[in-house]
Amino acid sequence: MAPRSARALALAALSEWRRGRRFADAILHEVLSVSALAPNDRGFANELFYGVLRNLTLLDFWIAQLRSGAVDNDSRDLLRLGLYQLFVLRTPGHAAVFETVELSGRRNRSLINAVLRAALRRAAALEAAARTQSLATRFSHPTFWVQRWSDTFGSEAATRLCEWNNEPAPLYARINQLRTTIDKFLTESPSTRQLSERPNFVRLNSIPADALARGDCYIQDLSTGLACELLDPQPGETVLDACAAPGGKSGFIAELMENRGRLIACDHDRSRLETLQQNLAGLGATSAQTILQDWTADELSPQLQLGSFDRVLVDAPCTNTGVMRRRIDVRWRLSPTDFKRMQTEQLAILRHVVPLLKPGGSLVYSTCSIEKEENEDVVERAKTEMPSLRFKEQKAVLPFRDQFDGAFVAKFTIAS
């Protein structure tokens, strides 16, 4: 039976996430898809679920202050939910306690009630204690992340990055000029705010359902456009988007090409390829053709002929550390060994796509990571291991500096 309240839905999602088999966004999408909750309640469920995941370490610190004995997993989820409402959302105490206790079973009801009421009595002391804790506890990031970013960017930047990751992510959209014009979109969507840095991007106050259905815009952060702009595809060219799903960058490339020429958009997963096809069709990207291609395999699709592409975009699989505030549970899923693992995969993709370029062609490598192993180190190894590449330039977006999601792009050309 589907959860009947926002709190029950969030609790069900937390219980599923704790099993560790699925990503947070997929879990929430599934539980919301079978829910009959009103839009406001759906939004509240979203806030509760993601808010708890953003604050896991801090919430568990408070639980440890309030309860010296063992806490079973189901009770811990309930206490996290209740404490998040009390100390982060500032929900009135009686409502937060009553509604959370109502979700508990007969076995743990008295425990949940006692701990949350103790939290109300000791609120000032608990919050003061939290302020004395480490950055990793206060902002709920594994210690290795804090240490890594402090070593790389400095302690002040690491603090700002942790703060950034815990903020709710605003919504941005790219105006799709294959379907509409910037002026027309702004006239028809007066609640959106055009970005001065990129006039084809807007900040959204709400989901523009009608505009999305028409393909007039695509939800996309400003930093994602950097790779497409650096690629600079021209009308009439043959272009490859090697890791294209879900299709935001492919759609932008088709727009920059004015739907003239040939755009091949690939992905290795059939379900993701279906999403890619649907998104490109909705955006009106008629120049695009989608292909199932696994770059870790030696076999190439027949449509991928050596030396046939003017430009190639490799928006490589990565750890997503530049978009942690959107990929809420990434911080809990990654370990220090993942950076080298991802680098191996990223270089393998580059080795496969470089021979597809025409002499004089261009290649752009991009990630939504801010980690050196996946960005600058890949560029340096590509220079050494792929002698036909000529390095041109690279750019990085850092959230704590640039106030947008993190991204990295590097451009190469192929020797003529």
LUMGUPA-165883 format. One record per residue (C-alpha): residue number from 1; x negated, y negated, z. Coordinates in steps of 0.1 Angstrom, whole numbers. Each point is the difference from the previous one (the first is absolute). Layout:
BEGIN
<pt k="NUM" c1="X" c2="Y" c3="Z"/>
...
END
This chain:
BEGIN
<pt k="1" c1="0" c2="0" c3="0"/>
<pt k="2" c1="-13" c2="-35" c3="-9"/>
<pt k="3" c1="-10" c2="-22" c3="29"/>
<pt k="4" c1="29" c2="-23" c3="10"/>
<pt k="5" c1="-20" c2="-30" c3="12"/>
<pt k="6" c1="-32" c2="-19" c3="-10"/>
<pt k="7" c1="-17" c2="12" c3="32"/>
<pt k="8" c1="9" c2="36" c3="-7"/>
<pt k="9" c1="-12" c2="-3" c3="-35"/>
<pt k="10" c1="-33" c2="-14" c3="11"/>
<pt k="11" c1="-4" c2="27" c3="26"/>
<pt k="12" c1="7" c2="27" c3="-26"/>
<pt k="13" c1="-26" c2="-15" c3="-23"/>
<pt k="14" c1="-26" c2="-2" c3="28"/>
<pt k="15" c1="6" c2="37" c3="9"/>
<pt k="16" c1="-5" c2="10" c3="-37"/>
<pt k="17" c1="-31" c2="-22" c3="-3"/>
<pt k="18" c1="-16" c2="15" c3="31"/>
<pt k="19" c1="0" c2="34" c3="-18"/>
<pt k="20" c1="-27" c2="-15" c3="-22"/>
<pt k="21" c1="11" c2="15" c3="-33"/>
<pt k="22" c1="14" c2="-31" c3="-18"/>
<pt k="23" c1="-7" c2="-37" c3="-4"/>
<pt k="24" c1="21" c2="-25" c3="19"/>
<pt k="25" c1="15" c2="-17" c3="-30"/>
<pt k="26" c1="12" c2="33" c3="-15"/>
<pt k="27" c1="16" c2="10" c3="34"/>
<pt k="28" c1="18" c2="-34" c3="4"/>
<pt k="29" c1="12" c2="1" c3="-36"/>
<pt k="30" c1="15" c2="34" c3="5"/>
<pt k="31" c1="18" c2="-7" c3="33"/>
<pt k="32" c1="13" c2="-33" c3="-13"/>
<pt k="33" c1="13" c2="16" c3="-32"/>
<pt k="34" c1="24" c2="22" c3="19"/>
<pt k="35" c1="10" c2="-27" c3="25"/>
<pt k="36" c1="33" c2="-19" c3="-1"/>
<pt k="37" c1="-15" c2="-29" c3="21"/>
<pt k="38" c1="8" c2="-36" c3="-9"/>
<pt k="39" c1="-29" c2="-20" c3="-15"/>
<pt k="40" c1="-8" c2="-18" c3="32"/>
<pt k="41" c1="-2" c2="33" c3="19"/>
<pt k="42" c1="-22" c2="15" c3="-27"/>
<pt k="43" c1="-23" c2="-29" c3="3"/>
<pt k="44" c1="-1" c2="5" c3="38"/>
<pt k="45" c1="-8" c2="37" c3="-4"/>
<pt k="46" c1="-29" c2="-10" c3="-24"/>
<pt k="47" c1="-13" c2="-25" c3="26"/>
<pt k="48" c1="1" c2="25" c3="28"/>
<pt k="49" c1="-16" c2="29" c3="-19"/>
<pt k="50" c1="-29" c2="-20" c3="-15"/>
<pt k="51" c1="-4" c2="-22" c3="31"/>
<pt k="52" c1="-6" c2="30" c3="22"/>
<pt k="53" c1="-25" c2="14" c3="-25"/>
<pt k="54" c1="-18" c2="-33" c3="-1"/>
<pt k="55" c1="-3" c2="-1" c3="38"/>
<pt k="56" c1="-5" c2="37" c3="10"/>
<pt k="57" c1="-31" c2="-5" c3="21"/>
<pt k="58" c1="13" c2="-30" c3="19"/>
<pt k="59" c1="33" c2="18" c3="7"/>
<pt k="60" c1="-18" c2="31" c3="12"/>
<pt k="61" c1="-22" c2="-22" c3="22"/>
<pt k="62" c1="32" c2="-13" c3="17"/>
<pt k="63" c1="14" c2="35" c3="3"/>
<pt k="64" c1="-32" c2="10" c3="18"/>
<pt k="65" c1="4" c2="-29" c3="24"/>
<pt k="66" c1="35" c2="10" c3="8"/>
<pt k="67" c1="-2" c2="38" c3="1"/>
<pt k="68" c1="-29" c2="19" c3="15"/>
<pt k="69" c1="13" c2="34" c3="-9"/>
<pt k="70" c1="3" c2="17" c3="-34"/>
<pt k="71" c1="25" c2="-13" c3="-25"/>
<pt k="72" c1="15" c2="24" c3="-26"/>
<pt k="73" c1="0" c2="-11" c3="-36"/>
<pt k="74" c1="38" c2="-7" c3="-2"/>
<pt k="75" c1="-1" c2="-21" c3="31"/>
<pt k="76" c1="-31" c2="-19" c3="-12"/>
<pt k="77" c1="18" c2="-10" c3="-32"/>
<pt k="78" c1="30" c2="-13" c3="20"/>
<pt k="79" c1="-23" c2="-19" c3="24"/>
<pt k="80" c1="-19" c2="-15" c3="-30"/>
<pt k="81" c1="33" c2="-11" c3="-15"/>
<pt k="82" c1="12" c2="-15" c3="33"/>
<pt k="83" c1="-33" c2="-18" c3="8"/>
<pt k="84" c1="-2" c2="-14" c3="-35"/>
<pt k="85" c1="34" c2="-16" c3="4"/>
<pt k="86" c1="-8" c2="-14" c3="34"/>
<pt k="87" c1="-35" c2="-14" c3="-5"/>
<pt k="88" c1="-3" c2="-6" c3="-37"/>
<pt k="89" c1="35" c2="-8" c3="-13"/>
<pt k="90" c1="10" c2="-15" c3="33"/>
<pt k="91" c1="34" c2="18" c3="-1"/>
<pt k="92" c1="20" c2="-8" c3="31"/>
<pt k="93" c1="-10" c2="25" c3="27"/>
<pt k="94" c1="34" c2="15" c3="7"/>
<pt k="95" c1="7" c2="6" c3="-37"/>
<pt k="96" c1="-35" c2="15" c3="-7"/>
<pt k="97" c1="2" c2="23" c3="30"/>
<pt k="98" c1="36" c2="11" c3="-4"/>
<pt k="99" c1="-1" c2="7" c3="-37"/>
<pt k="100" c1="-33" c2="19" c3="3"/>
<pt k="101" c1="12" c2="21" c3="29"/>
<pt k="102" c1="32" c2="8" c3="-20"/>
<pt k="103" c1="-23" c2="16" c3="-26"/>
<pt k="104" c1="-16" c2="23" c3="25"/>
<pt k="105" c1="12" c2="35" c3="9"/>
<pt k="106" c1="11" c2="14" c3="34"/>
<pt k="107" c1="-35" c2="13" c3="6"/>
<pt k="108" c1="-19" c2="-33" c3="-3"/>
<pt k="109" c1="27" c2="-26" c3="6"/>
<pt k="110" c1="-11" c2="-7" c3="36"/>
<pt k="111" c1="-37" c2="-3" c3="-10"/>
<pt k="112" c1="8" c2="-25" c3="-28"/>
<pt k="113" c1="23" c2="-21" c3="22"/>
<pt k="114" c1="-25" c2="-1" c3="29"/>
<pt k="115" c1="-31" c2="-9" c3="-21"/>
<pt k="116" c1="18" c2="-27" c3="-20"/>
<pt k="117" c1="15" c2="-16" c3="31"/>
<pt k="118" c1="-34" c2="1" c3="16"/>
<pt k="119" c1="-13" c2="-18" c3="-31"/>
<pt k="120" c1="25" c2="-27" c3="5"/>
<pt k="121" c1="-10" c2="-6" c3="36"/>
<pt k="122" c1="-38" c2="0" c3="-9"/>
<pt k="123" c1="2" c2="-18" c3="-33"/>
<pt k="124" c1="-23" c2="-29" c3="9"/>
<pt k="125" c1="-27" c2="23" c3="15"/>
<pt k="126" c1="2" c2="24" c3="-30"/>
<pt k="127" c1="-4" c2="-28" c3="-25"/>
<pt k="128" c1="-29" c2="-15" c3="20"/>
<pt k="129" c1="-17" c2="34" c3="1"/>
<pt k="130" c1="4" c2="4" c3="-38"/>
<pt k="131" c1="-18" c2="-33" c3="-6"/>
<pt k="132" c1="-31" c2="13" c3="18"/>
<pt k="133" c1="-3" c2="30" c3="-23"/>
<pt k="134" c1="-22" c2="5" c3="-30"/>
<pt k="135" c1="9" c2="-12" c3="-35"/>
<pt k="136" c1="8" c2="36" c3="-10"/>
<pt k="137" c1="26" c2="3" c3="28"/>
<pt k="138" c1="15" c2="-35" c3="-3"/>
<pt k="139" c1="5" c2="4" c3="-38"/>
<pt k="140" c1="4" c2="38" c3="-2"/>
<pt k="141" c1="-28" c2="8" c3="-24"/>
<pt k="142" c1="-23" c2="30" c3="4"/>
<pt k="143" c1="-33" c2="-11" c3="16"/>
<pt k="144" c1="-20" c2="10" c3="-31"/>
<pt k="145" c1="19" c2="-25" c3="-21"/>
<pt k="146" c1="-7" c2="-29" c3="24"/>
<pt k="147" c1="-37" c2="9" c3="2"/>
<pt k="148" c1="-3" c2="4" c3="-37"/>
<pt k="149" c1="16" c2="-33" c3="-8"/>
<pt k="150" c1="-19" c2="-18" c3="27"/>
<pt k="151" c1="-33" c2="13" c3="-15"/>
<pt k="152" c1="11" c2="-9" c3="-35"/>
<pt k="153" c1="18" c2="-33" c3="4"/>
<pt k="154" c1="-8" c2="-12" c3="35"/>
<pt k="155" c1="21" c2="3" c3="32"/>
<pt k="156" c1="21" c2="-31" c3="-7"/>
<pt k="157" c1="10" c2="13" c3="-35"/>
<pt k="158" c1="7" c2="35" c3="15"/>
<pt k="159" c1="24" c2="-16" c3="25"/>
<pt k="160" c1="18" c2="-20" c3="-27"/>
<pt k="161" c1="2" c2="32" c3="-22"/>
<pt k="162" c1="16" c2="20" c3="28"/>
<pt k="163" c1="24" c2="-29" c3="6"/>
<pt k="164" c1="8" c2="-1" c3="-37"/>
<pt k="165" c1="7" c2="38" c3="-2"/>
<pt k="166" c1="25" c2="-3" c3="28"/>
<pt k="167" c1="20" c2="-28" c3="-16"/>
<pt k="168" c1="32" c2="9" c3="-20"/>
<pt k="169" c1="-9" c2="-2" c3="-36"/>
<pt k="170" c1="18" c2="-27" c3="-20"/>
<pt k="171" c1="15" c2="9" c3="-34"/>
<pt k="172" c1="-14" c2="-13" c3="-32"/>
<pt k="173" c1="11" c2="6" c3="-36"/>
<pt k="174" c1="-15" c2="-5" c3="-35"/>
<pt k="175" c1="23" c2="-17" c3="-24"/>
<pt k="176" c1="2" c2="24" c3="-30"/>
<pt k="177" c1="-2" c2="-22" c3="-31"/>
<pt k="178" c1="9" c2="29" c3="-23"/>
<pt k="179" c1="35" c2="-4" c3="14"/>
<pt k="180" c1="3" c2="-36" c3="9"/>
<pt k="181" c1="-19" c2="-33" c3="4"/>
<pt k="182" c1="-15" c2="-15" c3="31"/>
<pt k="183" c1="23" c2="-30" c3="-2"/>
<pt k="184" c1="31" c2="21" c3="-5"/>
<pt k="185" c1="-9" c2="23" c3="28"/>
<pt k="186" c1="-6" c2="-29" c3="25"/>
<pt k="187" c1="33" c2="-16" c3="-11"/>
<pt k="188" c1="19" c2="33" c3="6"/>
<pt k="189" c1="-18" c2="8" c3="32"/>
<pt k="190" c1="-2" c2="-32" c3="19"/>
<pt k="191" c1="-7" c2="17" c3="33"/>
<pt k="192" c1="-34" c2="12" c3="-12"/>
<pt k="193" c1="-32" c2="-21" c3="4"/>
<pt k="194" c1="-24" c2="-3" c3="-29"/>
<pt k="195" c1="-37" c2="5" c3="9"/>
<pt k="196" c1="-22" c2="-29" c3="-11"/>
<pt k="197" c1="-30" c2="24" c3="-3"/>
<pt k="198" c1="19" c2="22" c3="-25"/>
<pt k="199" c1="31" c2="-16" c3="-15"/>
<pt k="200" c1="13" c2="33" c3="-13"/>
<pt k="201" c1="2" c2="13" c3="36"/>
<pt k="202" c1="27" c2="-9" c3="26"/>
<pt k="203" c1="5" c2="6" c3="37"/>
<pt k="204" c1="33" c2="16" c3="8"/>
<pt k="205" c1="23" c2="-7" c3="29"/>
<pt k="206" c1="21" c2="31" c3="-9"/>
<pt k="207" c1="1" c2="28" c3="-25"/>
<pt k="208" c1="13" c2="-14" c3="-33"/>
<pt k="209" c1="20" c2="31" c3="-9"/>
<pt k="210" c1="15" c2="-14" c3="-32"/>
<pt k="211" c1="-33" c2="-14" c3="-13"/>
<pt k="212" c1="-17" c2="33" c3="7"/>
<pt k="213" c1="27" c2="20" c3="-17"/>
<pt k="214" c1="-4" c2="-22" c3="-31"/>
<pt k="215" c1="-38" c2="3" c3="1"/>
<pt k="216" c1="-4" c2="-37" c3="4"/>
<pt k="217" c1="-25" c2="5" c3="28"/>
<pt k="218" c1="-21" c2="27" c3="16"/>
<pt k="219" c1="-9" c2="1" c3="37"/>
<pt k="220" c1="-37" c2="-4" c3="1"/>
<pt k="221" c1="-26" c2="-18" c3="21"/>
<pt k="222" c1="-20" c2="-28" c3="-16"/>
<pt k="223" c1="-33" c2="17" c3="4"/>
<pt k="224" c1="11" c2="29" c3="-22"/>
<pt k="225" c1="1" c2="-23" c3="-30"/>
<pt k="226" c1="-38" c2="-6" c3="2"/>
<pt k="227" c1="-9" c2="32" c3="-17"/>
<pt k="228" c1="23" c2="-6" c3="-30"/>
<pt k="229" c1="-12" c2="-36" c3="-4"/>
<pt k="230" c1="-36" c2="11" c3="1"/>
<pt k="231" c1="7" c2="28" c3="-25"/>
<pt k="232" c1="15" c2="-28" c3="-23"/>
<pt k="233" c1="18" c2="23" c3="-25"/>
<pt k="234" c1="8" c2="-15" c3="-33"/>
<pt k="235" c1="30" c2="5" c3="-24"/>
<pt k="236" c1="-7" c2="28" c3="-25"/>
<pt k="237" c1="-26" c2="18" c3="21"/>
<pt k="238" c1="0" c2="36" c3="12"/>
<pt k="239" c1="-2" c2="0" c3="38"/>
<pt k="240" c1="-1" c2="28" c3="26"/>
<pt k="241" c1="13" c2="-3" c3="35"/>
<pt k="242" c1="-17" c2="31" c3="14"/>
<pt k="243" c1="18" c2="2" c3="34"/>
<pt k="244" c1="32" c2="-18" c3="-7"/>
<pt k="245" c1="28" c2="11" c3="23"/>
<pt k="246" c1="23" c2="-15" c3="12"/>
<pt k="247" c1="-5" c2="-24" c3="-29"/>
<pt k="248" c1="-4" c2="-36" c3="13"/>
<pt k="249" c1="-33" c2="-6" c3="-16"/>
<pt k="250" c1="10" c2="18" c3="-32"/>
<pt k="251" c1="30" c2="-22" c3="-3"/>
<pt k="252" c1="-21" c2="-31" c3="4"/>
<pt k="253" c1="-25" c2="13" c3="-26"/>
<pt k="254" c1="29" c2="5" c3="-25"/>
<pt k="255" c1="11" c2="-36" c3="7"/>
<pt k="256" c1="-35" c2="-14" c3="-5"/>
<pt k="257" c1="-1" c2="20" c3="-33"/>
<pt k="258" c1="34" c2="-15" c3="-9"/>
<pt k="259" c1="12" c2="36" c3="-6"/>
<pt k="260" c1="-22" c2="1" c3="-31"/>
<pt k="261" c1="-26" c2="27" c3="-4"/>
<pt k="262" c1="-2" c2="34" c3="18"/>
<pt k="263" c1="-1" c2="5" c3="38"/>
<pt k="264" c1="-6" c2="35" c3="13"/>
<pt k="265" c1="10" c2="3" c3="37"/>
<pt k="266" c1="-12" c2="32" c3="18"/>
<pt k="267" c1="6" c2="18" c3="33"/>
<pt k="268" c1="-8" c2="34" c3="13"/>
<pt k="269" c1="32" c2="8" c3="18"/>
<pt k="270" c1="32" c2="8" c3="-18"/>
<pt k="271" c1="24" c2="-17" c3="25"/>
<pt k="272" c1="-21" c2="-31" c3="0"/>
<pt k="273" c1="-1" c2="1" c3="-38"/>
<pt k="274" c1="38" c2="0" c3="0"/>
<pt k="275" c1="0" c2="-31" c3="23"/>
<pt k="276" c1="-25" c2="-16" c3="-24"/>
<pt k="277" c1="22" c2="6" c3="-30"/>
<pt k="278" c1="31" c2="-14" c3="17"/>
<pt k="279" c1="-18" c2="-31" c3="12"/>
<pt k="280" c1="-15" c2="-8" c3="-34"/>
<pt k="281" c1="33" c2="6" c3="-17"/>
<pt k="282" c1="17" c2="-24" c3="24"/>
<pt k="283" c1="-27" c2="-26" c3="-6"/>
<pt k="284" c1="5" c2="2" c3="-37"/>
<pt k="285" c1="-36" c2="12" c3="-6"/>
<pt k="286" c1="8" c2="15" c3="-35"/>
<pt k="287" c1="-37" c2="1" c3="-9"/>
<pt k="288" c1="-8" c2="25" c3="28"/>
<pt k="289" c1="-2" c2="37" c3="-3"/>
<pt k="290" c1="-4" c2="22" c3="31"/>
<pt k="291" c1="-22" c2="31" c3="1"/>
<pt k="292" c1="-6" c2="26" c3="27"/>
<pt k="293" c1="-38" c2="0" c3="6"/>
<pt k="294" c1="-21" c2="15" c3="28"/>
<pt k="295" c1="-34" c2="-17" c3="-1"/>
<pt k="296" c1="-15" c2="26" c3="23"/>
<pt k="297" c1="5" c2="26" c3="-27"/>
<pt k="298" c1="-23" c2="3" c3="-31"/>
<pt k="299" c1="28" c2="2" c3="-25"/>
<pt k="300" c1="13" c2="-33" c3="-15"/>
<pt k="301" c1="35" c2="-6" c3="-15"/>
<pt k="302" c1="-1" c2="0" c3="-38"/>
<pt k="303" c1="12" c2="-37" c3="1"/>
<pt k="304" c1="-33" c2="-9" c3="17"/>
<pt k="305" c1="-25" c2="-1" c3="-28"/>
<pt k="306" c1="-37" c2="-8" c3="7"/>
<pt k="307" c1="-10" c2="-36" c3="-10"/>
<pt k="308" c1="36" c2="-10" c3="-7"/>
<pt k="309" c1="8" c2="-26" c3="27"/>
<pt k="310" c1="-7" c2="-37" c3="0"/>
<pt k="311" c1="5" c2="-4" c3="37"/>
<pt k="312" c1="4" c2="24" c3="30"/>
<pt k="313" c1="13" c2="-7" c3="35"/>
<pt k="314" c1="-9" c2="24" c3="27"/>
<pt k="315" c1="21" c2="-10" c3="30"/>
<pt k="316" c1="-16" c2="28" c3="20"/>
<pt k="317" c1="15" c2="21" c3="28"/>
<pt k="318" c1="-15" c2="-14" c3="32"/>
<pt k="319" c1="5" c2="-2" c3="38"/>
<pt k="320" c1="24" c2="-30" c3="-3"/>
<pt k="321" c1="-18" c2="-19" c3="28"/>
<pt k="322" c1="8" c2="-33" c3="-17"/>
<pt k="323" c1="37" c2="6" c3="3"/>
<pt k="324" c1="3" c2="15" c3="35"/>
<pt k="325" c1="28" c2="-23" c3="10"/>
<pt k="326" c1="21" c2="15" c3="-28"/>
<pt k="327" c1="-13" c2="36" c3="4"/>
<pt k="328" c1="8" c2="1" c3="37"/>
<pt k="329" c1="-14" c2="34" c3="9"/>
<pt k="330" c1="-32" c2="-1" c3="-20"/>
<pt k="331" c1="-20" c2="-10" c3="31"/>
<pt k="332" c1="10" c2="32" c3="17"/>
<pt k="333" c1="-6" c2="23" c3="-29"/>
<pt k="334" c1="-35" c2="-10" c3="-11"/>
<pt k="335" c1="-33" c2="11" c3="14"/>
<pt k="336" c1="-36" c2="-12" c3="-6"/>
<pt k="337" c1="-6" c2="29" c3="-24"/>
<pt k="338" c1="27" c2="-12" c3="-24"/>
<pt k="339" c1="-20" c2="-28" c3="-15"/>
<pt k="340" c1="-26" c2="22" c3="-16"/>
<pt k="341" c1="27" c2="25" c3="-11"/>
<pt k="342" c1="19" c2="-28" c3="-17"/>
<pt k="343" c1="-32" c2="-13" c3="-16"/>
<pt k="344" c1="-7" c2="34" c3="-15"/>
<pt k="345" c1="35" c2="0" c3="-16"/>
<pt k="346" c1="-3" c2="-36" c3="-12"/>
<pt k="347" c1="-33" c2="7" c3="-18"/>
<pt k="348" c1="13" c2="32" c3="-15"/>
<pt k="349" c1="29" c2="-20" c3="-16"/>
<pt k="350" c1="-25" c2="-26" c3="-13"/>
<pt k="351" c1="-22" c2="27" c3="-16"/>
<pt k="352" c1="31" c2="13" c3="-19"/>
<pt k="353" c1="13" c2="-33" c3="-13"/>
<pt k="354" c1="-32" c2="-18" c3="-10"/>
<pt k="355" c1="-4" c2="22" c3="-32"/>
<pt k="356" c1="36" c2="-10" c3="-10"/>
<pt k="357" c1="-11" c2="-36" c3="-6"/>
<pt k="358" c1="-9" c2="-15" c3="-34"/>
<pt k="359" c1="-34" c2="-15" c3="-3"/>
<pt k="360" c1="3" c2="-35" c3="14"/>
<pt k="361" c1="31" c2="9" c3="20"/>
<pt k="362" c1="8" c2="-11" c3="35"/>
<pt k="363" c1="6" c2="20" c3="32"/>
<pt k="364" c1="14" c2="-13" c3="33"/>
<pt k="365" c1="-4" c2="20" c3="32"/>
<pt k="366" c1="23" c2="-10" c3="28"/>
<pt k="367" c1="11" c2="12" c3="35"/>
<pt k="368" c1="22" c2="-13" c3="28"/>
<pt k="369" c1="-28" c2="8" c3="24"/>
<pt k="370" c1="-23" c2="-23" c3="18"/>
<pt k="371" c1="-26" c2="26" c3="7"/>
<pt k="372" c1="-35" c2="-2" c3="-15"/>
<pt k="373" c1="-2" c2="37" c3="-8"/>
<pt k="374" c1="30" c2="-3" c3="-23"/>
<pt k="375" c1="-9" c2="-33" c3="-16"/>
<pt k="376" c1="-35" c2="-14" c3="-2"/>
<pt k="377" c1="-16" c2="34" c3="5"/>
<pt k="378" c1="20" c2="15" c3="-29"/>
<pt k="379" c1="-10" c2="-29" c3="-22"/>
<pt k="380" c1="-37" c2="5" c3="8"/>
<pt k="381" c1="2" c2="37" c3="-7"/>
<pt k="382" c1="19" c2="-6" c3="-32"/>
<pt k="383" c1="-27" c2="-23" c3="-12"/>
<pt k="384" c1="-26" c2="27" c3="8"/>
<pt k="385" c1="18" c2="31" c3="-12"/>
<pt k="386" c1="19" c2="-13" c3="-30"/>
<pt k="387" c1="-27" c2="-18" c3="-22"/>
<pt k="388" c1="25" c2="-11" c3="-27"/>
<pt k="389" c1="18" c2="-23" c3="25"/>
<pt k="390" c1="-10" c2="-37" c3="2"/>
<pt k="391" c1="11" c2="-16" c3="32"/>
<pt k="392" c1="17" c2="-34" c3="-4"/>
<pt k="393" c1="15" c2="-12" c3="33"/>
<pt k="394" c1="18" c2="11" c3="31"/>
<pt k="395" c1="25" c2="-17" c3="24"/>
<pt k="396" c1="14" c2="9" c3="34"/>
<pt k="397" c1="31" c2="-11" c3="19"/>
<pt k="398" c1="-3" c2="3" c3="38"/>
<pt k="399" c1="33" c2="-4" c3="20"/>
<pt k="400" c1="-16" c2="-19" c3="29"/>
<pt k="401" c1="-16" c2="-25" c3="-25"/>
<pt k="402" c1="24" c2="-3" c3="-29"/>
<pt k="403" c1="34" c2="7" c3="17"/>
<pt k="404" c1="10" c2="27" c3="-25"/>
<pt k="405" c1="-3" c2="37" c3="-1"/>
<pt k="406" c1="-36" c2="13" c3="-4"/>
<pt k="407" c1="-12" c2="9" c3="-35"/>
<pt k="408" c1="-33" c2="5" c3="-19"/>
<pt k="409" c1="-6" c2="-2" c3="-37"/>
<pt k="410" c1="-31" c2="4" c3="-22"/>
<pt k="411" c1="-3" c2="-4" c3="-37"/>
<pt k="412" c1="-23" c2="18" c3="-24"/>
<pt k="413" c1="-5" c2="1" c3="-37"/>
<pt k="414" c1="-13" c2="28" c3="-22"/>
<pt k="415" c1="-32" c2="-5" c3="-20"/>
<pt k="416" c1="8" c2="-6" c3="-37"/>
END
